[in-house]
Amino acid sequence: MVQRVNFVLDHLLIESELESPVDEEGVHDSFSRLIAEQRDHGGASDAVELQQLQRQLHEEDPYDVASLSSPGHVFRDRRQGQRNVGREEDVNLGDSLLGERWSSATMRVLSSMPSRTIGRSRGAIISQYYNRTMQLRRRRQSRPAIRDFPHSARPSIRGYGIEVDTTDAEVSKRDRLVNNLQNLSVGDRIRMLRAMPLNLTEKRNLRQSTLHQGKNPISASHIPCCSQLKYYIIIGARQSWYSWLSFLHSLQLWQVPLKRVSGRFGTGVLSYFLFLKTLLFFNFFLFLVTGAFLVLPQAIHPPVLPAERRSFVGLELLTGAGYFSDTVMYYGYYCNYTLSSSCRDEDGGQNVSLSNGTRPDCTSKRLSYNMPLAYFSTIGVSFFITCIILVYSMSKSFGRSFRIDNSHSILAMKVLCSWDFKVIKKSSVKLMSENICTQVKELLAEVNHKHVKNTGCQKLWRMMVHGLAWAICIASTTACVLAIYYFSDKMHQNLQRSSRATQQPLLDEASLLALPVVVSLINLLLPGLFNLAAWMEDYDSPSVRTYVAIGRNLMLKVSVLGVLCYHWLGRVAADPNIKRTCWESFVGQELYRFLLVEFIFTLLDTLFGEFLWRLFSEKVLKRRRKPVFDIARNVLELIYGQTLAWLGVLFTPLLPAVQICKLLLLFYIKMSSVMMNCQAPRKPYRVSQMTTVFITLLCFPSFLGASVCVTYTMWSLTPSSSCGPFRELKTMFQAGKRWVEALEKDNPNLSVLARAHSYLVENPFFLFVGAGIFLVVIYFHSQVVDGQRKIIALLQEQIENEGEDKKFLITRLQSIHERRKTPAQRLTSQESR
């Protein structure tokens, strides 16, 4: 940005560090225009002197004139050649400018500059916005041209240099501004008042003056009844609308707790809870879709259950098996025929499943519901809509986080412009002050962050340490994944033996918890080893350490989920013993157990890792140091659980409801633990792109992997022949194909629909095309954002160059003026210094 140069003339004349309004286009211009305007406004002596100075430039050295007309090239060339010492030269130039004693001509030019006028003089501001109101009025109606007015009626900001405006002149300008504001529309008047760089008292006085002078002397009794009724209706509707907006704002979920977390712990911990809130909305959408189109129709028309149904013993809450196996929770409960209330009433509740998917006496009845087609379509459409929402959220997050963020400018805005004066409640004021204070600390840490230059030996040593840490993490992850692979194979063999001879069903059911417990234990302990490796690496930046921890935990979670998907879709789905019963329901029960056990281990980690460690540190170690919230591990646990939920929605339609309950409990437990047991990071840091990273990880490794597994199951695997809506079909995909064939058979005119289904749905080419379109959209959006960043960077460089141009022009003017002095004047000037 522009490095401001403050000229030490007199504290009564020039105030330093004053900013101009944002919208001053057309005001900052060249010195030639400034001379011309000074001549138009009567400053003849100043204009003549400046013109003589400019003429003398042409006479003395034409090459200097060329450099004066385009002074930025000197500094641009010097910046290109000496990039490392550019800022030091700026400081030296600023010091030389500060140390000069300026001539009267240079002082007049400086006092007439817009940056020295606007923002300091209230009269200058009023004159400037008087001109703007005149421009608005000219656009609204036909007005005489400005050249038709006398010079006295042409208000300008140029006359207000170092002189203080007289009271009469300021009052007259204020009256003219009030008069112009009255002639504007209500919307333009409000926008104009809002844009004025005045304090709230001045704006309020201007608004009251405008309303007071614009009041109609006619009393309310003379207003017609229809007009009064219209005004009352408009006022009531506006108040109702504002009340409704306030009510909607109050319905935002967890607004106050999130502000409290942001105020005490910063944006890093806040991003975890915001991500949890996002996952909650995704699961709520899935629950609404599956509940409305799968669970509710099947619950209204339940199938005939076996007589030897197992009773509820309580162990089902942990294993998900037993009593829950014959409920709408799992895939095996759903029927494979068309539901119809009239058919069910005629048969007395006896539903029969046929291989063609439709009962013969129900084909002509009303209110039919094809359950196989509904099951297939609901899962497919829900995944497609979730993909669209994820892509849109990711592209929007990219646009927000990868914009140009200048820490110095954001820090100035946060300090000067972030307070909301409408907040009057004491608790809200405290929350806002804590939030602003934490954000300022993060920005200051980013501004003061210095990149330490290491020597060659130090760089080699750090590379060796990083390589050793990554080798430890990769080796431990590989060992744990192999352990899970062989242990799952062992559990599968035990399951085959127990299915042949079931002597102790409760013990066999409890043994199913062994694999989820082992996997959850590895997911709990191995991130501790990753943190130890990060401590050994000793990262300078906390944000870099967080991103490295996210990468290592992601490597662990993806590897574990890959082994588990192979276990479920490779071993279990191909096992003939399980296949004769219902392998889809078994996989659904496995996913339920993994989700529940992972939640239990999260609670244990919160209890022992945060609460008991705080008590041990305070009571035994006599230290007030609390643990720091591990963002990487907790976020990857959320992504891991959400991947399990997406994998299980095909086999367990009510699994999103279980995930909703888990996330709700997890939010309040984690929130209480963070506020009680954790402390803010010792090094504050701002994570502007962390939410984008979370959404990206949720989209590509998590949702993409779950979509591939679900698509592979529906297109390639053979469903169970004794349960579920796709029994006696080769693949789940054939449900839609059979429905299209039946539709074409009933109505030959719909053969186009059958061909469209064969080309668009059965052909995987269009699936890849759709995925490619999504990737292209994301790519183009990222390129657009990158182009905007480059343009903003160029504009910032241009602003810096213009600042250098101003310094150069002022220095040249002063040097020319010094050359015009007589030797006696130069001697007097040197003695005065």
N, C-alpha and C positions, 0 to 999 in steps of 0.2 A: 504494500500500500504506500501512499505518499508519506514521505518523512517530513513532518511539519517543521518549518524553520521559524523560530520565534526571534524577532529582532528586538533587542533590548534598547528601547528608546526611552520610554517613560511608563511607569506602571499606571499612570493615570490616563495614558493615551491609548495603549494597545493592551488587550487582554489576550493572554496566551491560551492555547489549547481550546479554542472554540470551534465547534463543528458547524458546518453549513447544513441547510435542509437537504433532504435527499433529492428532491426534484428541482434542481436548479439548472436544467438544460437550457441552453440559450443565454445564460447569465455569464458563465465562465467563457471568455472569448479572448481574442488577441488584444495586444496593446493598441493596435491601430484603431480598433473599434472603441476602445476606452477613450482614446484621444478625441475621436469624433464625437462621442457622447458628451465628453466634457465641454467641447466647443458648443454643442447644441444647448447645453444647460447653462451656458453663461460663463463657464470657467475659461475665459479667453486667455488670461495670462498663463495659466497652467498648460492649456493646450498649445499655446505658442512656444512655450519653453520645451515641451515634449516634442513638438514638431521640429524645433531647432536641433534638439538632441538627435532625432532620427535623421535629419538632413546632414548633420555633421558626421554621422556614421557612414553615410554614402560618400561623403567627400573625403574622409580620412583614409578609409581602407575598405574597398569593395569586397575583399575576401571576408572580412569580418562581418560585413552585411550578409553575405551568403550564409555564413555560419549562424548569424543571428536569425535569419529567416527560417532556418531548419536546424536549430541547436541540438535537437535530440540525437542527431547522427553521431555527434562527438561522443556522447555518453553511451550510445548503443555500441559503437565500435569499441570503446574502452571496456564496456561490460562483457563483450564477446571475448576480448583478448585477455582480460584480467578479472575473471569471474570470482576468484577466491578473495581478492582484496577490494572488491567493489564496495562492500559495506563500510570498510575502513575509510575509503575515499569519501564516502557520503558523510561520515562523521567529521572528517577533517574539513570538508567544504562547509558543513554546518557550523563548525567552530569558527572558521574564518568569517562566515556571514554574521555570526553572533558578535564577533569582536570588532566589527566595523562601526564607524560613526557615520551615519548616513546623511547625505545632503538633503536639502529641503525638497528638491524635485523628486528624489527617490522616495522620500517620506510621503509626498502627496500621491505618488503612484501606489505605494503600498496601502495607504489609507483608503484609496478608491477601489482596491481589489475586492471582489465579491466575498471572498473568504474572510476579509477583515471587516466587512460591513454587515452581511446577513448573519443573524444569530446573536449580534451584540447589541444593535440598536433596535429598540422596539418600534421606533418610527420607520426604520428601514423595512422591517417586516410588514408593517401595516401598508406601506407604499407598495411593496412587492405584491401583496395579496389584493390590493386595490387594482393593480394592473390585471391580475388574473380574473377578478370578478368582472372587469370591463370586457375581457376577452370572452368570458362565458356569456355575458349579455349580448355581445355582438353575434355570437353564434345562435342565440335564441331569437333575436329580433334584429331588424334593420336599424343600424346605428350609424351616425356620421363617422367618417374616417378619423384617425387620430391626428392626421396632419391638419384637419380643419380646426382643431382646438388650439388655443393660444398656449404659449410656453408654460404659463403658470398653471395650466390645467393638465399638464403632462407629468403625473407623478412618476418618480423613478427612484431607484435605490442608490443612484450614483452620487447624490448630493450629500450623503451622510457618511463622511469619512471619520476623521478624528474629532469633529465638532459634535457637541451635544445638542440634540434637537431642542428647539425652544418649545415652551408649553403651548403657545398658540398654534404653531405649525403642526404640532402633533395632534392637537384637538381637531384642527380642520381636516387633517388626513384621516383621523378616526371617524369623523362625521361622514366624510365621503365614502369610506369603506362600509360603514353601517348602511348608508343609503343604497350602495350597490348590492349589499347582502339582502336587503329587503326586496329588491327587484328580481332576485334569483328564485328558483323553485326551492321547495323545502329540501329535496334530496341534495341539490347542488350546494345549498347553504350549509347543510350538515357536513358534507364532505369537505367543503372549504374550511370551515371552522376546525374540523378534526385535523386537517393537514397543516394548520398554522403552527410554527415552532414557538408557541407562547405557553406560559404556564396556565394551569387550570383556572386560576382566578381571572386572568385576562380574557380567556375564552368565555368564561361564564358571564363576565360583564358585557362582552360583545354580543353574546346571545340574548341577554336580557335587554340590552339597548335596541337590538333589532326587533325583538318581539314587542317591546314597549312602544316604540315609535310606529310599529306597523299595526297596532291594534285598531280595530274599527270602532269609532265612537258610538256606533249603534248598540244599544243595550240588548241583553238576551231576550227581553220581552218582545222586541220587534222582529226577531228571527222567526220565520215561518215554522209551523209545527212539523212539517215534513222534513225541513232541514235539521231541526233539533233531533228528530227521530233518527235521521241518517247519521248524524254525528254520534249519537249515543250507541247506535249499532256498530259503527266503525270502532269506537273506543272499546266497547265490550268485546268485539271480535279480536281486537289487538291484544287486550289483556288476557283473553282466553288462550290465544296462541302463545303468548309469552309464558303463561302458566303451564301449558302443555309441554313446551320446550324444557322448562325447568323440571317438570316431572320426569320427562324422558332422560334428562341428564342425571337425575337422582337414581334412575334405575340401572345405571352402569354398575357392572358387577365388580365388587371389591375395590371401589375407588379410593376410599380412605386408607385401607391397609396398604395399598400399593404406593400411595403418597408417603406413608410413614416409612416404608422400606426404602424408597428412593431417597428420602431425606437423611436416613441414618447410614445406609450402606452403599448408596451410589447406583449408577446405571447397570453395573455388572450383575449384582444380585437381583435388581429389578427385572432384568431381561429374563431370568429364570422364571419368575412368577408370571410375567407376560406370556411367555411361551407355554406355560401350563394352562393359562386361560385360553390361549388359541387352541390347544389340544382338546380342551373341554368343549368348545364349540364344534369342532370336527366330530367328536363322538356323539354330541347331542344331535347333529344332523343325521348321522348314521342310525342312531336309535329311532329317530322319527320315521325315517324311510323304512327300515326293516320292521318296526312295530306296526306301521300303518298298512303295509302291503304283504307282510308275511305272518307276523305273530297274531295280529288281531283277527284276520279271516280264519286262520287255523284254530284259534281259541274259540271262535263262535261255532265252528263245525269240527269238533274234535273227532279223531278216528276211534275205532274200537280198540280198547286196550286189552292186553293179555290178562287172564284171570289171576295168574301168579305174580302180581305186581309187588315189588319190594316196598317195604315200609320205611319210613323216615327214622334214622337212628342218630343223626347229628354229624356223622363223619362226612356226609355229603357236602357240607359247607366247605371242607378243605379239599376233598378229592373231586367234587363235581359229579361223581358217579352215583350208583345206587338209585335212590328215589328220583333224582333229577334226570335220569336217562330217559324216562317216559314222559317228558314234559316238552313244552314248546321251546325250551332252551336249546335243544340240540336238533341236528339235521335229521336224525332217524325218526323223529316224531311226525314229520310232515308227510302228507299223503301224496299220491301220484295221480289223482283223478280230479275232475272238474267239480268244484264245490257248488252246490245249489240247495237252497233252503227247501224248495218244493220237493225235490227228489228225496231229501233226507226225511221229510215228514211222511212221505208215502211209504218208505221202507221201514218206518219206525225206528230210525236212527241207525240202521245197518248200512254201512258204507262198504262198498266192494271196490277193490283196486284191480283194474284190468291193464293188460299190457299196452293197449292202444292209448291209455291215458285218459279216456273219457267213458263214462258209463253210458250204455246204449239208450236207456230210458231218460237220460238227462240232456240229450243233445238239443231238444227243442224247447227246453224250459227257459224261463227268464232267470235273471240274477245268477248266471253261471260265472264261475271264477276258476280259470285254469291254473292250478297251483304249480305244476312244473314250469310253465311259461312265466308265471309271476315270480317264482324263485330265481330263475335264470335272469330275467330282465331286471329285477330289483337289485341284485348283486352287481350286475354289469353297469346299470345306470348310476348307482350310488358311487361306484369307483370312478366312473367317467366324470361326474360332477365334482367329486373330491379332487380329481386331477386338475380340472379347470380352476377351482378355487385356489389350489396350491400354486399353480403356475401364475395366476393373477397376483396372489399375495407375494410370491417371490419377486416378480417383476416390479411390483410397487415398492417392495422393501429395497430392492436394488436402487431404484430411483431416489429413495430417501437417504440411503446411507452412503452412496458413492458420489455424492455431490461434493463440490469444493467446500471444505471446512477449514477456514483460516482461524486458528485458535485465538489469535489476537483480536480479530473482529468479533468472534463469538463471545469472547470474554468481555469485551466492551458492551455488547448488547445484553449479556447476562447481568452485568453489574448495573447498568443504567436503565434498562428497559424491561426487565423481567418481572417487576413487582406488579401485582394486580391490586389496584386501589379499591376495587369493589369488595374485597375480602375484609370483613369486619369482625367475624367471629374469632374469639381468642384462640381456640384450638386450631382453626384453619390458618390463622396468621402464624402460629408456631410451626405448623407443618410446612407452610410455604417458605418460611425463613430457613428451616433446616434443609429443605430441598435445594434452595438457591445456594446456600452455603456449601453443600456437598458438591454441587455442580461447579461452583467456582473453584473449589479445591482441585477437582479433576482437571479443569481447564488450566489452572496454574501449574499443575504437575506436568501437563503436556507441553505447555509453553517453556517451562524451565528444564525440560528433558534435554540432556546433552549426549550426543553420540560420542562415546569414548573411542579414540583411535588406538588400537592395540598394535604392538610390534609384531614382527613375523613369528617370533617364538611364542608369544602369547596366542596368536591366531592358530598356530599349529597345536598348541596345548588344548585350546578350546575345541578344535575340531576332533581331537582324540577323545576328549571327554564326551562330546556329543555322540560320536560314533559308538563309544562304549555304552552310553545310556540307551541308545536306540537298539543296540545288539541285545542288551539285557531285556528290554521291553519286548522285542520280537521273539526272542527265545522263550521267554516265559509265556507269551501268548500262544506260541506254537505248542508248547508242552501242555498247556491247559486245554487247548482245542483237541489234541490227540487223546487226552484223558477223557474228555467228554465223549469223543467218538467211540472209544472202546467200552466205556461204562454204559453208554446207551445200547450198544450191541449186547452187552451182558444182560441188561434189563429186558431187552427184547426176547432173549432166549428164556429168561425166567418167566416172561409173560406167556410164551408158547407152552411151557411145561405146566403152568398153572391153569391154562385154558383147557388142557386135556383132563386134568383131575382137580376139581375145585372142592377141596375139603374145608378150607377156612376162608370164606369169601371176604370177611372183614380184614383179615391179615393181608390177603392178597391185594385188597383195595388200598390199604394203608401203605403197602410197599411201592405203590405207584408214585408216592411223593418223593422217593429217593432221588430220581433224576432231577426234578425241579430244585430240590434242596442243594444238590451238588453244583448245579449251574449257577444258582443264586449266590452260593458261597464263593464261587470263583469270581463272579461279578462284583462281589463286595470286597474281597481281599486284594485282588490284583491291582485295582486303581491305587491302593496304598503303595505298592511297589513302584508304580509309575510316578507318584509324588516324590518318593525317595530318589528316583533317578533325576527328576526335575530339580530337587534340592542339590544334588551333586553337580548339575550343570550350571546352577547359579545364574539364571537369566536376569539381565538388567531391567527389562521391561516386563511388568506384570501381565500386560495384554498378550505379549508373545508367549509367556509361560502358560497362559490360559488356552491359547490356540493350540499349542503343542500338546497339552493335556487332552484337549478335545480330540485331536488326531489319534492319539494313542488309545484312548477309550473307545473311539469309533472303530479302530482296528480290532479290538477285542470283541465288541458287540457284533460286528458284521461276521466275524469268523464263527462265533458261537451260534448265531442264527443260521448261518449256512449249514453247519453240521446238523442242527436240529431239523431244518427243512428236509435235508437228505434222509434223516431218520424217519420223519413222518411220511413223506411222499415217496420214499424209496423202499424202506423196510416194511413199515406198517401197512401201507396201501397195497403192497404186493404179497402180504402174508395171507395164505388161503384160510388159515384158522380164524383170523380176525375178520377177514373179508366175508366169511359166511355169516357173521353176526352183523356188525355195522362199523366199518373202519372209520367212516366220517365222524360218527359220534365219538369214537375213541380219540381221534385227533382233536376234536372240539374239547373233550374233557382234559386232554393234555395241555392245551392252550389255556384253559381256565385255571388249571393247577399252577402253571408257570406264572400266570398273571398274579394269582393270589399269593404264592410263595415269595415272589419278587417284592410285593407290597409289604409282606411281613418282615422281610429282611431289611427293607428300607426303614421301617419303624424301629427295628433293633439297632440299626446304624445311627438313627437319630437319638435313641436313648443312650447307647453306650459311647458312641463316637462324639457326641456333642454335649449331652446333659451331664453324664457321669464324668466326662473329662473336665468339664468346667468345675464341677464340685471338687474333683481331685486336685485341680490346679489351685483353687482358692483355699481349700482346707488343709491340704497336705503340703503342697509346694509353696504356699503362701505368696502366690503371684496372682495378679489381676488379669493376666493375659488369657484371653479366650481363643477358642479355635476360629479359624476363618472359614467361611462358607465355601465349599468346593463346588464351583459353578460347573466345571467340565463334567465331573462324575455325575452330578445330579441331573444335568441336562441330558446326558447320554442315557441315564436310566429312564427318563421320560420318553425318549425316542425308542428305546428298547421295548418299553411297555406298549407304546402306540403301534409299533410294528407287530407285536403279538396280537393286538386287537384287530388290526387290518387282516392279518392272516386268518384269524379265527371267525370273522364275520360270515364266511361261507359255511363253516361247520357249526357255529354257535351264533345264531342270529341275535341273541340277547347279550352277547359279549360286550358290545358298546355300552349297555346299561351298567355292567359290572365295572367297566373302565371309568364311567362317569362317577360312580360312587367312590372309586379309588382316588380319582383326581380331586374330588371335593374334600375327602378326608386328608389327602396329602397336602392340599393347600393350607388348611388350617393348622395341621401338625407342623409343617415346615415353617409357616409364618410364626407360630409361637416359639419354635425352637430357635429360629434366627434372631428374634427379638430378645430372647432370654439368654441364649447360650453362645452366641457368636458375636464377633467384633468386626468392625469395618476394616478393610485392608490397610496395612500400615503405609503403603504407597498408593495414594489415590490415583486412579487411571480411568480414562473415558473410553468406553467401548462403543463407538458409533456404529460399527458394522456387525456386532455380535448377534443381534436379532436376525439380520440377513443370513448369517452363517447357520443359525438354528433352523430357519425355514428351508434353506438349501439342503441341509442334511436330512430334514424331515421329508423332502420331496424326492431326492435322488437315491440315497442308499435305502431309506426306509420304505417310502410308498412305492418306489419303482420295484424294489425287491419283492414286496408283498403282492404287487400287481402281477409280476411274472409268475410267482408261485400259484396264485389263484387262477390265472389264465391257463397255466399248464395243467392244473387239476381239472378245469372245466373242458378243456379241449382234448386232453390226451388220456387221462386216467379213466379206468372203468369204474362206474359207481357200484355200490353194493346192490346185490340182487334181492335183499330181504328187507330193506328199509329205505326211507327217503323218497323224495319226489321224483328221482331219476332212476328208480329201480327198473331192471330189465331193459335199460338202454345201454348202448355201447359207450357213449360219452354224454356228459351233461349238455353238451352243445346241441345234441340231436333233439332236445325238447323244442327249441325254436324252429328247427327245420320241419319237424312233424306238424307243428301248428300251422306253418305256412303251407305245407302240402294239403292239410285238411281244409284250409281256407280256400285254396285254389280249386280243390275238388268240389266244394260247395258252390263256389262262384267262379266260373272260368274267366270272368272279366278281370279278376285280380291276379292274373298270371304275371303281370308286370312286377307286382310285389314279390312274387317268388323269385323272379330273376334278380331283382334288386337285392334280395336277401342273400342269394347265392354269390353275387359279385361283391357286395359290400361287407357282409358279415362273415361268410364262410371263407372268403379269401383273406389271408393274413396280410396281403400287400397293403390294403387300405388302413389296416391297423398301424403298420409301420409308417405309412404316409401321415396319418394323424399325429403320431408321436414325433415325426420329423418336423411337422408344422409347428408344434409346441416348442420344440428346440430352436427352430428358426426365429420364432417370435421372441424367445428369451434372448437369443443372440443379438437380434436387431435392437432390442430394447437396451441391452448392455452397451452396444456400439453407440446408440444415440446418447446415452448418459456419458459415455467416455468422450464423445465429441463435444458435449456441453462442458465437460470439465476442461477440455483443452481450450475452448473458446473463453471460458472464464479466466483461465490462467493467462491467456494472451491479453485479455482486457486488464487484468491486474498489472501485468507488465507494462501495458500502455499507460496506466495511471502513474506508475512509478516513473516512466519516462517523462510524462508531463510535469511531474514534480521536479525532476532534474532540469527540465526546460525553464521552469520558473526561477530556479536558483541561478541558472546560467544568465537569464535575461536581467535579473536584478544585479548580478555581479558586473555585467557589461555596462549597464546604465551608470552604476557607481564609478566604474573606472573611467568612463567617458567624461563624467562630471568632474572627476579629479583632474583630468587632463586640461579642462577648460579653466581651471583656477589659475590665478596669478601666483608668482612665487611668494608674495607676501601672505596671500590667503593660505597657501600650503603650509608655510611656517607657523601661522596662527593655529591651523588645524592640528599640526603635530604637537605644538605646545599644549593645546587643550587636552590632548590625549594623555 
